[in-house]
Amino acid sequence: MLCLAAMPVTPAGLRWNEEVDIGVVGAGACGLAAAHAASGNRLRVTVWERAREPGGTTALGGGCLAAAGSRLQREAGITDSADDFYADIMARNGRRSDPALTRRLCELSGELVDWLTDGVGLDLTLLRLAGDPGHRRPRLHAPGDRNGQAMVEAMAGQAIRRGARLRLVTPVLHLWTDVDGGVLGVQIKSPKRSATNVRCHKLLLATDGFGANSTLVAQHVAEAASLTYAGAATSTGDAVLWGGDAGAAQRDMGAYYAHPYATVGANLPVPWDVFGAGAILVNQLGERFMNEMSAPASAVPAICSQPGRIAYVIFGSATLKEACGADAYFAHRIAPRAVRRAEDAAGLAAQFQIGAEALVKTVAAYNDACRAGNDSFGRTQLGSGLEPPLHGIRVSPALFATQGGLVVDTDARVLRPDGTPVPNLYAGGSAGGGLAGPGGDGYLLGTGLLCAFGLGRLAGMHAATAVCADRAAATAVTPSDVPDA
């Protein structure tokens, strides 16, 4: 892990080796959206990424972005609104996220998807399955192949074509500030070069959360510290550390997203919709232990309380066919690596070394419940039953991302405890406080990418406008360049 020093005050006479109008730390969804939004205005925009390729946490998933009122929804005949989206988010997190920020992101979400598809050129489709029972309507948008890495690579290419500069394997070592905490620039380390100082008129922290920093996880998210971490290795909490040194306020530092159904070994997230298509969940004894249609967050403690903290997703061939047809990520990445098959329950139990007699009884009882329409666990969406051949996936909860971070306003500017902005500093994605509220039960699927893309775009537009205005004030000439994100 890169050792990060406390944010130093810029020493007198510091030499600036180069200068940019807008600097972006991190080349995930947030940073690349900001670069795209800010470029194209004859501004010098540079993105620094410590890894060998862009992506971060975005590259690890299937690229689900929740939005209401998009063109894709309208074309599908789905009526949705920012008000309904806002209500769904607040219902999930107990009305504990920042109301103004939540409202702003909900209101721009449909336009954001239209911008990504029609402006940036991403090939997004509307997923017809819910993806999470907290969404009252289909509003998850994702690449057709459900490939998050391909999505960020396309974003990076578009930003570069618009004039942004992407520098890989170039970590930011620390930020330079003035005596009042205002950000002046950064120190970076390029490959095969000594550390250099870059003057930044505006700076965005798009460095993701702190899931890969065991010290910060233990400090802020102790209840998730025992979970396997399945997020990006670069999520080491840089923004939290730097922002704290600059006097920034923090919000919901105990918030996190743990996926309950991560495949054991590969940590691939099995979609909740598999249960909507008819799957059940059993423990090592071969017994069901919860209503599978409950919110995914409730499954985390339920599975952790089972023997070995392990569970098994059990389903028939019809469910496998439906899930693969509806979700390319499940079909091409999860099913070939994690799904096991057997002709009956006893055979599947033998493969997983779980209680065979109990599993046979469990499958028979669930099939009886499907025929009678009455489930002992209170499940109402039962499906047609578990018909052989049967399939199974071994799963366990895994920590995918932290959700707390720096407090930002509705333009993604980082705020101090008194509500005033830290001069020249922006944050977005999991570097800024998200929409989950405190704890691990408030995350609604797709809102992580909404924070990333949404706050990135807002930061890029606001920073570009501010730089152009500063230029105009310095020259007493009205700028002709207006950000055209």
Residue, then its C-alpha position, 0 to 999 in steps of 0.5 A: m500500500l502506498c504510504l500517504a503523508a499528511m497534506p502539507v502547506t505549500p512551501a515558499g518558493l515551491r517549483w511547479n513543474e507543470e500546470v493544469d486547469i483541472g486535475v482529477v485523481g482517479a480514472g474510474a466512472c467519476g473521474l472519467a465523467a468529470a474529464h469528459a464534462a470538463s474537456g472540449n473547452r480548450l482547458r487543460v484537464t489531466v487524470w492521474e491513475r495509480a493502476r495500469e489501466p482505468g477502472g477502479t471499482t466500476a471495472l469489477g462489476g456489471g455497470c448498473l446505473a440507477a436512473a429515473g426518466s431516461r430516454l430508454q425508460r420512455e422508449a420501453g413504455i415505463t413511466d418513472s420520476a425523480d420523486d419516485f426514485y427519491a422516495d425509494i432511496m429514502a425508504r431504503n436508507g431510512r431517510r438518512s442520506d443528505p436530502a439536497l444531494t439525494r434530490r439533485l442526483c435523482e433529478l439529473s439521473g435520467e438526463l445523465v443516462d441520456w448524456l452517457t448514451d447520446g453524448v458520450g456514446l456508451d451502449l447502455t440498455l435498460l434491464r427489465l428485471a428489478g435487480d433490487p426489490g427497493h426499486r419500484r420500477p425497472r430503472l437499472h441501466a447497464p452495458g449490453d454485455r454487462n462489462g464494467q471494464a469495457m465501459v470505463e475504457a470507452m469513457a477514457g477513450q472519449a475523454i482523451r478524444r475531447g482533449a483530456r490527458l490520462r496518465l496511468v501508473t501515476p499515483v498522487l503522493h499528496l496535495w499542496t494547500d495554502v495556509d487556509g487549506g485551499v488546494l493549490g496542486v498535487q505532487i505526483k510520481s510518474p514511472k521512471r521519474s522523480a516526484t513532480n509538482v503540478r499546479c491545479h486550479k481545480l482538483l477532483l478527488a475520484t479515488d473511490g472509498f477505503g475498502a482496501n485500507s484495513t485500518l480505516v475499515a476497522q476504524h469506521v466499518a468494524e461490523a464489515a471488517s471480517l468480510t472478504y474484500a472484493g473491491a478495487a485494490t486501489s480503494t485505500g481511502d486517499a480522499v478521506l485522508w487528504g480531505g481530513d487534513a484540509g479540514a473537510a467534513q466527513r459523512d456516514m463513514g460507517a456506510y458500506y455495501a456488502h453483497p450477500y451472494a458473492t461466489v466463494g473464491a472468485n467473489l463474483p456478485v450473484p444477482w438478486d434476480v436469480f431468486g426472483a426467477g425461482a431460486i432458494l437459499v440453503n445453509q450447510l445443513g441443506e436447510r432454508f433459513m430466510n425469505e429469499m425475496s427480502a432486501p439483499a442487505s438483510a441476507v448479509p447477517a442472515i448468512c453470516s450467522q449460518p455454519g461457516r458463514i456459507a450459503y448455497v443458491i439452489f435453482g432449476s434449469a428454467t431459472l438458469k435459462e431465465a437468469c442467463g437470458a436476462d443478465a449477460y454478466f451472470a451468463h458469461r462471467i458467473a455461470p461458467r465459473a461458479v454454477r454446479r449441476a446435478e440430476d437431483a437434490a442428493g447429487l447436488a448435496a454430494q457435490f457441495q458436501i451439504g446435508a443430503e437428506a435435509l436438502v432433499k426435504t427442503v427441495a420437496a417442501y419448496n415445490d409443495a409450497c409453489r404448488a400450494g402458493n403458501d410458503s412457511f418463510g412468507r415468500t410470495q413470489l415463488g415461481s414454478g418450483l425446483e425441477p431437475p436437473l438442479h444447479g447450485i452456487r456456493v456464496s458468502p457475503a463480501l465487502f465491495a465498497t465503502q459508502g461514506g466519505l467527504v461531505v459535498d454540496t450539489d455541485a460536488r464541492v467539498l465542504r468544511p464542517d461550517g458548510t463553506p467549500v474547501p477552495n478548489l476541491y471537489a469529490g465524487g463517487s465513494a470519495g464523497g458521502g453517498l446515498a446509503g446513509p450510515g451502516g450497511d443496510g441503506y444501499l440501493l443497487g445502482t446508486g453507487l454508479l449514480c454518485a460516481f457518474g453524477l457527481g463526476r459530471l457535476a464536478g467537471m461542469h462546475a470546475a470548468t465554468a469556474v476556471c473560465a470565469d476566473r480567466a475572464a476576471a483576470t483578463a477583464v474579457t468575457p470568455s467565449d468558452v462555455p462548458d458544453a458537457 
